[in-house]
Structure formats: structure tokens, C-alpha cells
């Protein structure tokens, strides 16, 4: 075959290919030649195209495998390399015993302006003249309409932020906010904060229904998207939320704001104790560049954290904290603790630790219930008496002479609280507990154990004071009752006598409570615990059951005698302030001087500071709860005593629980002839806001006084009274919402500062007190029960 023949065949092939291509794309070009080619040479055409595709693919494969191909692949991987990153799990929740969350992870939002959005471009263009052509007139109308919507939207947004947040807390006003937004518009900022604070999910949903975000309906199934829905976008992340605010704060715990390698990290409390289960496990995702954009795929899904179900009852917690706070405020005390426990199980139902952080303001700062290593005082006499009775050293009806209330032992004088009245003289052994005689208990213990003090200490430890309770709160302390053999050089002639009535020992309040709980529980010593179970979704990971530490702490006859003594403490002894007409309470008061370092028991001002307590259980005949109340450093203007200071707290708690769990039928109560007996203020605040809320709830309009001012209080008879706001004196804001209280105080020139969440339950400066303008008034917020 010569060159001419080959050339001719190639020309024929090209012509045939052209004819075939024209026929494929243009129907009018399908002539005789096209039909001949598609019928006679179709298999050859298909084969040729397939072969060409195979050759191209083989060429690509060979190129990829060649050194050049590998070099280009390496270069491409460096330009947009695939990246592995962690996927954070959702932290598990913590729940109260009724299933309500006390710590939950919730999404929060930050709102940002995109001032570089194309929807705002017309506002940056010059406004066409009024006398322009129709096209210019239309453009002018469009710009003016957009400008009006934009400016009205900014006004609505500033008003929304002002009504939602306390702008003054961040030194902002509506005008300053709008100035910030204008600056963002001028610079075409694509990340300009609407407001520098997190927006909770519920609030974010409310924003969607408010101007300037709400979508307007323009017709059947037709809606108009607003301008600001385009301009504002959100960035969301998770935040730990504590719905009950400060209630049981140190026990529930808290977490750090920042994560540790993608996992949340706890600071204290149950959050810290169960952090490994609550935080979950990290997942993994792969981000890769594909066809001009990044895509993600989850290579390992995260494992969300487990949920912890506690023994805490938040209704009872509210009662406990309110009564403790009221008593601390009244006594001007430095701090206080209350723990409430179920007798049969050892479940801690409520625990409150309040520390004074400003005059009249208390917060949970330290979990003193499990960590305070102070001397317990006279509540410890019960343990000493139990040891003596169990050993047969004395019997309840034996008598002992305490004389004039002063007894010299080991070179120092032991004093009874009534020594200045001449003492008790000769009393029974049981009365040494009922009347809380230091001399009586010290004489009993020293006479029996002076030659063998370690036997006494070991028996005290066997009552539970030597146990490690293995509490779930990190940082808890064990009780310390030292023996002479532990360090003979520090065992003095006075040690045994003083130890017998609660000095020379260090006992956290929860140990004292566990001991009294055993007395109420028929001698069975239960381990206090805070968590009932741990779940991951519907699967129970671990269940915590009541744990018996000691089956019997003493002989049955000893227990009966001790229970009778504790009953008499309340009915005729130092705990009369705990006596209630509704519920029988048994317990023991305790008063101890607080050591002040090298100065002994006097502080720098020369005053002796005290820790007072009362530990009890109720009802006496069938104990359900045990409770301890401790008050530290009450004001020296009061006469210190656990029976008068701490006992009323337990009485109020016991009565409140009785009303909560076993309410008295209303028809059994005697009616008072005075209408004022049933009158209680139910709301206070700005008159306009209160009246609007009452109208919205369908309530009748209250009877307004003639001198009604800007702020009013409404009682249950729907009578309103004007709240006086005398210049120069701090107004009464307890019961108001935080917003109304802040408004009123600022209006009068004061500087309010908020602590907690809820309505105002306390104020650092009492109502009516004179105070200069600019004075800071700390408002304690909470949920009054």
C-alpha cells in the first residue's frame, strides 16, 4: 500500500467522521452518507471510540504512576491537604432526684452583622436626582425604601437589645450601640457583633418573633423575608447552664469555660468527681478539598457524656437555703452550713454552704459541710456519753456533782455555760446531756479513761468518726480524733477532759450528721451519698445503693437511753428553740470557741468568736430525716449558743417539710376574723409592667392609691400601695424583678450589682438606710419558695 492510497483512506475516514458528527448534532444533515455510516459502520465507530477512551485512561494511569505524576500529586496534597480534627462530644447532664436538670449543656448564640452583604450595596450608591428619568426615579424609590427599612430596623434592634440586656452593665446605651453598628457599616465589616454577650437558645427563639427579624405574611402561603434576616447571622456553641442558679452550687459543681483538648474540664463538686463519665469521648472527622470546596466526613463519631442522677431535691434545697440565709443575715454571721439526709438510706437530700462575700450577701464558695475541720463543741458530748454508757461506766440515772459549774482539771478550769449563775450542783448523768454540762461529761470520761485514754479514743472512732466515708465530693476531709500513742509529746494533761466535750478534735459537719443519723436509724450507721445512678441514654451504667458502714454502733439499751436524752434536750434542755407544735424533734446543741492561731481563742479585736450548731432528727417517733445546722462567727452582739442560733433553722426546715410532704387540710384550719391575717404581698415593681402582666393573666385591676407612684406593691386582696423612694435612702427592692430593682436604684443614683439568678431575695444595704449617690448596692437574686 503506497502513500497515495493511505492518504486517500485517511481523507475518506475524516469525511465520514465529519458526516457522522454533523448527523449526530443536526437532524437536517442526516443524508444518505450518514444513514450508510450508521448502519454499515456503526460497530466499527463504537469500537474505535471505546478503544480511544481506553487508551486515554491507560495514559492517565501511567502518568499517575510515573515520577512526574507522583510529583504533581505531592504538590497538590500540599496545596489543599486533607485534615483530621476532633469532634467534641456533648457533656452529660446532672439531674435532681425528681428528674429535673441541675446542670445541662445548652446551645448559646452570638449575633453578628454582615455589613458587606450585597443587600446593602444600594445604600452605598449616590441617590439619583428627583428630576431624573423613569429608570432613575425607580432606583431612587428603591434606595429610599431600603434606607427607611434599614434605619427602622436599627432602631427596633437597639430597642430589643435594651429590653433584653442591661446595657449599663457594659457601659452601653442604645445610641452607643448604633454608633458601633455605623462604624461596622462604614468599614464593611463582615463580623460586627450585634451585642457583646451570649444569647440563650430560648431568647434566640424569642428574637426570631420580634422586630426586626419577624417574617411578615404577604398573602396565602406567601412570606416576605426581612432585610435583617439577611444581614445578621449567628455563631453558636455550647455552654454549661445551671437552671437553679446558686442552689447547692459547691456540691453540683462547675466546669471551666475552655476545653482541654476538645473535652470539657470540671473545677469542683460532682462535675469533677464524675468528670470522666460526664465529658464523653472525642470523635474524629476528615476535612478534604473536593471540586472547589471543602467537604467533611465523620470517621469516628463522638460518644456523648453520661448523665448523673443525684439524690438532691431542689424543692427542699430551696427551703434549706432560704432558712439558712435568713438566719445568717439576722446574726450577721460569717458563714453557715446545713445538710439534710434521709435516715434509712443515707441519701443527702439537701446541702447548703453559704459564705458572706459582702455585708448581707452570701454565696456558696467552699463546701464546708465536707471539708471544715473545726472543733464540733457540745454535739460531741453525745458520742462521749455513748462510749461511757456502752462500757457500763455510768447509767442514765446515776448522779454527778458539777458543783458551781467550775472544775479544775490538768491545771486549767473547765467551765459550764451557767457557771455565772452558780452551776447545776448535783444532776443525773442524763441531765449532763440535757443541760449540756461540760463539767459533768468531763468528769465522767476522765474518771473512767484517764489511765487508758487510747481506749476511749478507739471507741469514739468505732462510732464512725474513724471511718473514711469515701464521699463523692473531691476535697472532703476525714474526722481526726487523735490518740495519745499517735504523738505522746502533744498529749497534754488537759487533752482528755477537753476532748470529751468537743475540743482537741477536728470533725467535718457531715461526720457529726452521720453519727446522729445512726442514732435515729436504730444504731445502723449509713454512708452519706449524693448520686443514685449514672446513665448513658437509656442504659444504666452504674447504680448506687445505700451502704451500711456499721450494722450497730452501740448496745440497744445504750441507744434507747441516748434517744431519750436527745428528746429531752428539745423538750426541756438547751434545744428548746427547736421545739415545734407540729413535729417532734430530737437533737443536741453545740457551741465551740474558734481558735485564732497563736492568739488562742481571741481574735485581733479581743473578741472570742464561736461556731454554733444543732444536730437533730425528726419526727422523733419515726425518724425520716436527720439534719445539721452550723453557723460560724455570728456577730458578737448576740449571745452565742447552738440552741438559740442554729436550732431554729432545723425547726423551720422540719415544719416546712411537714407542710410540703404531709399538708394539713385547709378546712381543718381555724379562720381568723382579721382579713389582714391572710394578706401577703405577691408582687412589686414598676406599676406599668405589673398592671400589664396582671391584665395579660386575666386578673382584675388592683385598687390603686391616690398617691400611686412609679413603683407599687400588690397584695393578695388586690390592693396596691405606692413604694416610697426617698432620695438619700436606699429603697426596698426585695421581691422585685432584677430589671425593676436595677431601674429603681439607678434612677435614685445608686450603683446596683447583681449576684445569682431570679428575683431579688436580699439587698446588701437594708431598705431605708441612708446612702450617698454612687453607693454600690449588691442585690442577691434567687427563687423564693
TAVEN-V943274 format. One record per run of one state. SS is the DSSP state (h for helix, s for strand, l for the rest). FROM is the first residue (numbers start at 0). TO is the last residue. Records with the same first field share a line. If there is no record, write none. Layout:
SS = FROM-TO ; FROM-TO
This chain:
l = 0-1 ; 25-25 ; 29-30 ; 40-40 ; 65-65 ; 79-81 ; 87-92 ; 95-99 ; 113-116 ; 124-132 ; 164-165 ; 170-172 ; 186-190 ; 193-197 ; 208-214 ; 219-220 ; 224-225 ; 241-247 ; 252-252 ; 255-258 ; 260-261 ; 263-264 ; 273-273 ; 278-279 ; 281-281 ; 290-291 ; 300-301 ; 303-305 ; 310-312 ; 331-333 ; 342-345 ; 358-359 ; 363-366 ; 371-375 ; 390-397 ; 401-404 ; 409-410 ; 415-417 ; 421-424 ; 434-436 ; 449-451 ; 465-478 ; 480-486 ; 490-493 ; 500-504 ; 506-507 ; 520-523 ; 526-527 ; 529-529 ; 536-537 ; 543-546 ; 550-554 ; 572-574 ; 578-583 ; 593-595 ; 599-600 ; 602-606 ; 608-608 ; 618-623 ; 632-640 ; 645-645 ; 661-664 ; 668-673 ; 678-679 ; 696-701 ; 703-709 ; 715-717 ; 722-727 ; 729-736 ; 747-749 ; 756-757 ; 763-768 ; 770-774 ; 782-784
h = 2-24 ; 26-28 ; 31-39 ; 41-64 ; 66-78 ; 117-123 ; 133-163 ; 166-169 ; 173-185 ; 200-207 ; 226-230 ; 248-251 ; 268-272 ; 274-277 ; 313-330 ; 367-370 ; 376-389 ; 418-420 ; 428-433 ; 437-448 ; 452-464 ; 487-489 ; 494-499 ; 508-519 ; 555-571 ; 575-577 ; 596-598 ; 641-644 ; 646-660 ; 665-667 ; 674-677 ; 686-695 ; 737-746
s = 82-86 ; 93-94 ; 100-112 ; 191-192 ; 198-199 ; 215-218 ; 221-223 ; 231-240 ; 253-254 ; 259-259 ; 262-262 ; 265-267 ; 280-280 ; 282-289 ; 292-299 ; 302-302 ; 306-309 ; 334-341 ; 346-357 ; 360-362 ; 398-400 ; 405-408 ; 411-414 ; 425-427 ; 479-479 ; 505-505 ; 524-525 ; 528-528 ; 530-535 ; 538-542 ; 547-549 ; 584-592 ; 601-601 ; 607-607 ; 609-617 ; 624-631 ; 680-685 ; 702-702 ; 710-714 ; 718-721 ; 728-728 ; 750-755 ; 758-762 ; 769-769 ; 775-781
